[in-house]
Amino acid sequence: MREKAYEVLKKIYGITMTIAFFGGLLPLFPFIIALIIGGGEGGTGEAIGSWLYKEYYPWVIALASIAVLIGLIAMYVGKQEAFSTKSFGMGKKKEAPADAAEEAKEVAEAVEEETEVAEEIKEELKREKEEE
């Protein structure tokens, strides 16, 4: 039941957020038209801009706020932890492997072997240079 409610809330959140996004983008064109028309104080351009600002945007902002609220409720219902320290890996303690000492010895031995090989190569290159 909880999973079904989570899925429904996610879909509602997605739809309302998409509508709010495009609702905020939609007034771009009327604002551009208002700028082109102009008309000064009390003109048509000012009337268009004022109407968008005073009447249209409050509805879009309210819709976006409702969408965010629905999204947060969906996260709560779905037991998501997007805003917790656990989601960033800070709330979990990392334990060292039991055989960490053995791994460290193996790494040290490998480094030592590589160093020996590197020394041998250097000596060989010196000999080749001296022969030339």
LOGUFI-571008 format. One record per residue (C-alpha): residue number from 0; residue in one letter; chain; x, y, z. Coordinates in nm, 3 decimals. Layout:
// residues N
+------+------+--------+---------+---------+---------+
: segu : roti : torkol :       x :       y :       z :
+------+------+--------+---------+---------+---------+
:  NUM :    A :      A :       X :       Y :       Z :
...
+------+------+--------+---------+---------+---------+
//
This chain:
// residues 132
+------+------+--------+---------+---------+---------+
: segu : roti : torkol :       x :       y :       z :
+------+------+--------+---------+---------+---------+
:    0 :    M :      A :   0.000 :   0.000 :   0.000 :
:    1 :    R :      A :   0.280 :   0.237 :   0.095 :
:    2 :    E :      A :   0.466 :   0.171 :  -0.232 :
:    3 :    K :      A :   0.155 :   0.240 :  -0.437 :
:    4 :    A :      A :   0.093 :   0.568 :  -0.253 :
:    5 :    Y :      A :   0.458 :   0.660 :  -0.309 :
:    6 :    E :      A :   0.433 :   0.595 :  -0.684 :
:    7 :    V :      A :   0.108 :   0.797 :  -0.713 :
:    8 :    L :      A :   0.256 :   1.088 :  -0.519 :
:    9 :    K :      A :   0.569 :   1.081 :  -0.736 :
:   10 :    K :      A :   0.356 :   1.105 :  -1.050 :
:   11 :    I :      A :   0.149 :   1.390 :  -0.907 :
:   12 :    Y :      A :   0.470 :   1.567 :  -0.802 :
:   13 :    G :      A :   0.618 :   1.527 :  -1.148 :
:   14 :    I :      A :   0.308 :   1.660 :  -1.322 :
:   15 :    T :      A :   0.262 :   1.959 :  -1.090 :
:   16 :    M :      A :   0.631 :   2.051 :  -1.103 :
:   17 :    T :      A :   0.631 :   2.032 :  -1.483 :
:   18 :    I :      A :   0.322 :   2.253 :  -1.501 :
:   19 :    A :      A :   0.482 :   2.499 :  -1.256 :
:   20 :    F :      A :   0.804 :   2.505 :  -1.458 :
:   21 :    F :      A :   0.632 :   2.577 :  -1.786 :
:   22 :    G :      A :   0.394 :   2.813 :  -1.607 :
:   23 :    G :      A :   0.697 :   3.014 :  -1.497 :
:   24 :    L :      A :   0.847 :   3.004 :  -1.846 :
:   25 :    L :      A :   0.526 :   3.095 :  -2.029 :
:   26 :    P :      A :   0.523 :   3.468 :  -1.935 :
:   27 :    L :      A :   0.856 :   3.519 :  -2.109 :
:   28 :    F :      A :   0.680 :   3.597 :  -2.436 :
:   29 :    P :      A :   0.422 :   3.842 :  -2.295 :
:   30 :    F :      A :   0.704 :   4.022 :  -2.110 :
:   31 :    I :      A :   0.901 :   4.052 :  -2.436 :
:   32 :    I :      A :   0.588 :   4.180 :  -2.611 :
:   33 :    A :      A :   0.529 :   4.426 :  -2.327 :
:   34 :    L :      A :   0.886 :   4.553 :  -2.364 :
:   35 :    I :      A :   0.840 :   4.597 :  -2.739 :
:   36 :    I :      A :   0.500 :   4.767 :  -2.704 :
:   37 :    G :      A :   0.615 :   4.993 :  -2.423 :
:   38 :    G :      A :   0.370 :   5.276 :  -2.389 :
:   39 :    G :      A :   0.518 :   5.447 :  -2.086 :
:   40 :    E :      A :   0.340 :   5.493 :  -1.758 :
:   41 :    G :      A :  -0.015 :   5.365 :  -1.779 :
:   42 :    G :      A :   0.047 :   5.216 :  -2.125 :
:   43 :    T :      A :  -0.034 :   4.875 :  -2.265 :
:   44 :    G :      A :   0.313 :   4.730 :  -2.200 :
:   45 :    E :      A :   0.300 :   4.830 :  -1.837 :
:   46 :    A :      A :  -0.048 :   4.685 :  -1.804 :
:   47 :    I :      A :   0.066 :   4.349 :  -1.942 :
:   48 :    G :      A :   0.371 :   4.338 :  -1.712 :
:   49 :    S :      A :   0.172 :   4.443 :  -1.407 :
:   50 :    W :      A :  -0.099 :   4.185 :  -1.471 :
:   51 :    L :      A :   0.160 :   3.907 :  -1.506 :
:   52 :    Y :      A :   0.338 :   4.019 :  -1.189 :
:   53 :    K :      A :   0.031 :   4.077 :  -0.972 :
:   54 :    E :      A :  -0.219 :   3.819 :  -1.098 :
:   55 :    Y :      A :  -0.035 :   3.540 :  -1.281 :
:   56 :    Y :      A :   0.286 :   3.477 :  -1.088 :
:   57 :    P :      A :   0.125 :   3.429 :  -0.744 :
:   58 :    W :      A :  -0.066 :   3.132 :  -0.887 :
:   59 :    V :      A :   0.247 :   2.984 :  -1.041 :
:   60 :    I :      A :   0.441 :   3.029 :  -0.717 :
:   61 :    A :      A :   0.159 :   2.867 :  -0.519 :
:   62 :    L :      A :   0.150 :   2.574 :  -0.762 :
:   63 :    A :      A :   0.528 :   2.527 :  -0.734 :
:   64 :    S :      A :   0.503 :   2.536 :  -0.353 :
:   65 :    I :      A :   0.229 :   2.274 :  -0.358 :
:   66 :    A :      A :   0.440 :   2.060 :  -0.592 :
:   67 :    V :      A :   0.736 :   2.079 :  -0.353 :
:   68 :    L :      A :   0.511 :   1.986 :  -0.062 :
:   69 :    I :      A :   0.377 :   1.686 :  -0.254 :
:   70 :    G :      A :   0.735 :   1.584 :  -0.336 :
:   71 :    L :      A :   0.837 :   1.601 :   0.030 :
:   72 :    I :      A :   0.534 :   1.399 :   0.135 :
:   73 :    A :      A :   0.619 :   1.142 :  -0.134 :
:   74 :    M :      A :   0.973 :   1.119 :   0.004 :
:   75 :    Y :      A :   0.836 :   1.066 :   0.355 :
:   76 :    V :      A :   0.589 :   0.800 :   0.240 :
:   77 :    G :      A :   0.859 :   0.625 :   0.034 :
:   78 :    K :      A :   1.103 :   0.638 :   0.327 :
:   79 :    Q :      A :   1.358 :   0.826 :   0.118 :
:   80 :    E :      A :   1.645 :   0.995 :   0.297 :
:   81 :    A :      A :   1.754 :   1.255 :   0.046 :
:   82 :    F :      A :   1.817 :   1.525 :   0.304 :
:   83 :    S :      A :   1.996 :   1.319 :   0.568 :
:   84 :    T :      A :   2.361 :   1.266 :   0.648 :
:   85 :    K :      A :   2.318 :   0.896 :   0.565 :
:   86 :    S :      A :   2.242 :   0.978 :   0.203 :
:   87 :    F :      A :   2.582 :   1.149 :   0.176 :
:   88 :    G :      A :   2.762 :   0.864 :   0.353 :
:   89 :    M :      A :   2.842 :   1.071 :   0.663 :
:   90 :    G :      A :   2.621 :   0.886 :   0.906 :
:   91 :    K :      A :   2.779 :   0.546 :   0.851 :
:   92 :    K :      A :   3.099 :   0.432 :   1.018 :
:   93 :    K :      A :   3.342 :   0.259 :   0.789 :
:   94 :    E :      A :   3.514 :  -0.038 :   0.945 :
:   95 :    A :      A :   3.863 :  -0.144 :   0.852 :
:   96 :    P :      A :   3.888 :  -0.489 :   0.700 :
:   97 :    A :      A :   3.999 :  -0.763 :   0.941 :
:   98 :    D :      A :   4.298 :  -0.848 :   0.728 :
:   99 :    A :      A :   4.417 :  -0.489 :   0.683 :
:  100 :    A :      A :   4.760 :  -0.567 :   0.828 :
:  101 :    E :      A :   4.810 :  -0.852 :   0.580 :
:  102 :    E :      A :   4.703 :  -0.630 :   0.291 :
:  103 :    A :      A :   4.947 :  -0.362 :   0.402 :
:  104 :    K :      A :   5.232 :  -0.620 :   0.411 :
:  105 :    E :      A :   5.142 :  -0.741 :   0.061 :
:  106 :    V :      A :   5.142 :  -0.385 :  -0.071 :
:  107 :    A :      A :   5.478 :  -0.313 :   0.094 :
:  108 :    E :      A :   5.627 :  -0.630 :  -0.059 :
:  109 :    A :      A :   5.493 :  -0.540 :  -0.403 :
:  110 :    V :      A :   5.642 :  -0.190 :  -0.377 :
:  111 :    E :      A :   5.974 :  -0.337 :  -0.269 :
:  112 :    E :      A :   5.975 :  -0.578 :  -0.566 :
:  113 :    E :      A :   5.891 :  -0.296 :  -0.805 :
:  114 :    T :      A :   6.172 :  -0.087 :  -0.660 :
:  115 :    E :      A :   6.419 :  -0.372 :  -0.713 :
:  116 :    V :      A :   6.304 :  -0.414 :  -1.073 :
:  117 :    A :      A :   6.338 :  -0.040 :  -1.132 :
:  118 :    E :      A :   6.694 :  -0.045 :  -0.994 :
:  119 :    E :      A :   6.787 :  -0.335 :  -1.222 :
:  120 :    I :      A :   6.652 :  -0.148 :  -1.525 :
:  121 :    K :      A :   6.851 :   0.163 :  -1.430 :
:  122 :    E :      A :   7.168 :  -0.040 :  -1.398 :
:  123 :    E :      A :   7.107 :  -0.203 :  -1.737 :
:  124 :    L :      A :   7.056 :   0.136 :  -1.900 :
:  125 :    K :      A :   7.380 :   0.263 :  -1.743 :
:  126 :    R :      A :   7.570 :  -0.037 :  -1.879 :
:  127 :    E :      A :   7.425 :   0.017 :  -2.227 :
:  128 :    K :      A :   7.528 :   0.384 :  -2.220 :
:  129 :    E :      A :   7.878 :   0.296 :  -2.105 :
:  130 :    E :      A :   7.911 :   0.040 :  -2.385 :
:  131 :    E :      A :   7.824 :   0.302 :  -2.649 :
+------+------+--------+---------+---------+---------+
//
